[in-house]
Amino acid sequence: MTLNILFMSITVKKRLRSLTEHNHDTLVNQHFEETKLKQESVRMF
């Protein structure tokens, strides 16, 4: 029971992120996708 409560509290805290963290993650994912597309286009030639 205690372990379950501990797990739930860690899960809830992990989901709460600030707006700047969310924006940063979105930007990083965008750059990652762009790089991936560039690499695929270079392989085609």
DSSP file (Angstrom, degrees, kcal/mol; ACC not computed):
  #  RESIDUE AA STRUCTURE BP1 BP2  ACC     N-H-->O    O-->H-N    N-H-->O    O-->H-N    TCO  KAPPA ALPHA  PHI   PSI    X-CA   Y-CA   Z-CA
    1    1 A M     >        0   0    0      0, 0.0     4,-2.1     0, 0.0     5,-0.2   0.000 360.0 360.0 360.0 -45.5    0.0    0.0    0.0
    2    2 A T  H  >  +     0   0    0      1,-0.2     4,-2.4     2,-0.2     5,-0.2   0.898 360.0  52.1 -64.8 -39.7    2.8    2.4    0.9
    3    3 A L  H  > S+     0   0    0      1,-0.2     4,-2.5     2,-0.2    -1,-0.2   0.895 107.6  52.1 -63.3 -40.1    4.7    1.5   -2.3
    4    4 A N  H  > S+     0   0    0      2,-0.2     4,-2.3     1,-0.2    -1,-0.2   0.916 110.1  47.9 -63.1 -44.2    1.6    2.2   -4.4
    5    5 A I  H  X S+     0   0    0     -4,-2.1     4,-2.3     2,-0.2    -2,-0.2   0.906 111.7  50.8 -63.8 -41.6    1.1    5.7   -2.8
    6    6 A L  H  X S+     0   0    0     -4,-2.4     4,-2.1     1,-0.2    -2,-0.2   0.920 110.2  49.6 -61.2 -44.6    4.8    6.4   -3.4
    7    7 A F  H  X S+     0   0    0     -4,-2.5     4,-2.4     1,-0.2    -2,-0.2   0.912 110.8  49.7 -61.5 -43.4    4.5    5.4   -7.0
    8    8 A M  H  X S+     0   0    0     -4,-2.3     4,-2.4     1,-0.2    -1,-0.2   0.897 110.3  49.7 -64.7 -40.5    1.4    7.5   -7.6
    9    9 A S  H  X S+     0   0    0     -4,-2.3     4,-2.1     2,-0.2    -1,-0.2   0.888 111.8  48.3 -67.9 -37.5    3.0   10.6   -6.0
   10   10 A I  H  X S+     0   0    0     -4,-2.1     4,-2.0     2,-0.2    -2,-0.2   0.909 111.7  50.7 -66.1 -41.5    6.1   10.2   -8.2
   11   11 A T  H  X S+     0   0    0     -4,-2.4     4,-1.5     2,-0.2    -2,-0.2   0.920 111.2  47.2 -62.6 -45.2    3.9    9.7  -11.3
   12   12 A V  H  X S+     0   0    0     -4,-2.4     4,-1.0     1,-0.2     3,-0.2   0.916 112.9  48.9 -64.8 -43.1    1.9   12.9  -10.6
   13   13 A K  H  < S+     0   0    0     -4,-2.1     3,-0.3     1,-0.2    -1,-0.2   0.854 107.9  55.4 -66.0 -33.4    5.0   15.0   -9.9
   14   14 A K  H  < S+     0   0    0     -4,-2.0    -1,-0.2     1,-0.2    -2,-0.2   0.845 104.6  52.9 -69.0 -32.6    6.6   13.7  -13.1
   15   15 A R  H  < S+     0   0    0     -4,-1.5     2,-0.9    -3,-0.2    -1,-0.2   0.751  88.3  88.8 -75.6 -24.2    3.7   14.9  -15.3
   16   16 A L     <  +     0   0    0     -4,-1.0     2,-0.3    -3,-0.3    -1,-0.0  -0.658  56.7 162.1 -81.5 109.8    3.7   18.4  -13.9
   17   17 A R        -     0   0    0     -2,-0.9     2,-0.0     1,-0.0    -2,-0.0  -0.913  37.3-110.6-126.1 154.3    6.1   20.4  -16.1
   18   18 A S     >  -     0   0    0     -2,-0.3     4,-2.0     1,-0.1     5,-0.1  -0.312  30.7-109.8 -77.8 166.8    6.5   24.1  -16.6
   19   19 A L  H  > S+     0   0    0      1,-0.2     4,-2.6     2,-0.2     5,-0.2   0.878 118.1  54.1 -64.6 -39.0    5.5   25.8  -19.8
   20   20 A T  H  > S+     0   0    0      2,-0.2     4,-2.3     1,-0.2    -1,-0.2   0.887 107.8  50.2 -65.9 -37.5    9.2   26.5  -20.7
   21   21 A E  H  > S+     0   0    0      2,-0.2     4,-2.5     1,-0.2    -1,-0.2   0.915 111.4  48.8 -64.5 -41.8   10.1   22.9  -20.3
   22   22 A H  H  X S+     0   0    0     -4,-2.0     4,-2.3     2,-0.2    -2,-0.2   0.926 112.0  48.1 -63.9 -44.6    7.2   21.9  -22.6
   23   23 A N  H  X S+     0   0    0     -4,-2.6     4,-2.3     1,-0.2    -1,-0.2   0.895 111.5  50.7 -63.4 -39.8    8.2   24.5  -25.2
   24   24 A H  H  X S+     0   0    0     -4,-2.3     4,-2.6     2,-0.2    -2,-0.2   0.926 110.1  49.1 -64.1 -44.8   11.8   23.3  -25.0
   25   25 A D  H  X S+     0   0    0     -4,-2.5     4,-2.4     1,-0.2    -2,-0.2   0.895 111.2  50.2 -62.2 -39.9   10.8   19.7  -25.5
   26   26 A T  H  X S+     0   0    0     -4,-2.3     4,-2.1     2,-0.2    -1,-0.2   0.917 111.5  48.1 -63.6 -43.6    8.6   20.6  -28.5
   27   27 A L  H  X S+     0   0    0     -4,-2.3     4,-2.4     2,-0.2    -2,-0.2   0.907 111.2  50.1 -64.3 -43.1   11.5   22.6  -30.1
   28   28 A V  H  X S+     0   0    0     -4,-2.6     4,-2.3     1,-0.2    -1,-0.2   0.914 110.6  49.8 -62.6 -43.1   13.9   19.7  -29.6
   29   29 A N  H  X S+     0   0    0     -4,-2.4     4,-2.3     2,-0.2    -1,-0.2   0.885 109.5  52.3 -63.8 -38.0   11.5   17.3  -31.1
   30   30 A Q  H  X S+     0   0    0     -4,-2.1     4,-2.4     2,-0.2    -2,-0.2   0.935 111.0  46.2 -62.0 -47.2   11.0   19.6  -34.1
   31   31 A H  H  X S+     0   0    0     -4,-2.4     4,-2.5     1,-0.2    -2,-0.2   0.882 111.1  53.2 -64.1 -38.3   14.7   19.8  -34.7
   32   32 A F  H  X S+     0   0    0     -4,-2.3     4,-2.2     2,-0.2    -1,-0.2   0.924 110.2  46.8 -62.7 -44.8   15.1   16.1  -34.3
   33   33 A E  H  X S+     0   0    0     -4,-2.3     4,-2.4     2,-0.2    -2,-0.2   0.900 111.7  51.1 -65.1 -41.0   12.4   15.5  -37.0
   34   34 A E  H  X S+     0   0    0     -4,-2.4     4,-2.3     2,-0.2    -2,-0.2   0.918 111.3  47.9 -62.3 -43.6   13.9   18.0  -39.3
   35   35 A T  H  X S+     0   0    0     -4,-2.5     4,-2.4     1,-0.2    -1,-0.2   0.900 110.5  52.0 -63.7 -41.0   17.4   16.4  -39.0
   36   36 A K  H  X S+     0   0    0     -4,-2.2     4,-2.0     1,-0.2    -1,-0.2   0.906 110.0  48.4 -62.8 -42.3   15.9   13.0  -39.6
   37   37 A L  H  X S+     0   0    0     -4,-2.4     4,-2.2     2,-0.2    -2,-0.2   0.894 110.3  51.7 -65.7 -39.7   14.1   14.2  -42.7
   38   38 A K  H  X S+     0   0    0     -4,-2.3     4,-2.0     1,-0.2    -2,-0.2   0.913 109.3  50.3 -62.6 -42.6   17.4   15.8  -44.0
   39   39 A Q  H  X S+     0   0    0     -4,-2.4     4,-1.8     1,-0.2    -1,-0.2   0.894 110.5  49.4 -63.8 -39.5   19.2   12.5  -43.4
   40   40 A E  H  X S+     0   0    0     -4,-2.0     4,-1.0     1,-0.2    -1,-0.2   0.890 110.3  50.3 -67.5 -38.0   16.6   10.6  -45.3
   41   41 A S  H  X S+     0   0    0     -4,-2.2     4,-0.5     1,-0.2     3,-0.2   0.857 109.2  51.5 -69.7 -32.8   16.7   13.0  -48.2
   42   42 A V  H >< S+     0   0    0     -4,-2.0     3,-1.0     1,-0.2    -1,-0.2   0.868 105.6  56.1 -69.5 -37.0   20.5   12.8  -48.4
   43   43 A R  H 3< S+     0   0    0     -4,-1.8    -1,-0.2     1,-0.2    -2,-0.2   0.770  96.9  64.9 -65.7 -25.7   20.4    9.0  -48.5
   44   44 A M  H 3<        0   0    0     -4,-1.0    -1,-0.2     1,-0.2    -2,-0.2   0.768 360.0 360.0 -70.8 -24.5   18.1    9.0  -51.5
   45   45 A F    <<        0   0    0     -3,-1.0    -1,-0.2    -4,-0.5    -2,-0.2   0.446 360.0 360.0 -90.5 360.0   20.8   10.6  -53.7
